[in-house]
Amino acid sequence: MKIHEKILELKKNIQDIHNLSEKIDNNQSYKNKIEELSNEILRLKTGISESIEELEEFLGEEDVRN
């Protein structure tokens, strides 16, 4: 998954959480979905951070070659 796709998915998950939190009224299924989406956001953030680190490393190697 590319960084742009991860960011789009992250935005979608945040919007889903926002929408669910507006509907929540001690409803366990909504709470479970929010927790699931929060975990997905953490996974995506980690993936984006790793991709950025790889890109920075690659760009640093390119600078050394030039």
Secondary structure, DSSP 8 states (H G I E B T S, - for coil): --HHHHHHHHHHHHHHHHHHHHH-SS-HHHHHHHHHHHHHHHHHHHHHHHHHHHHHHHHHHHHHH-
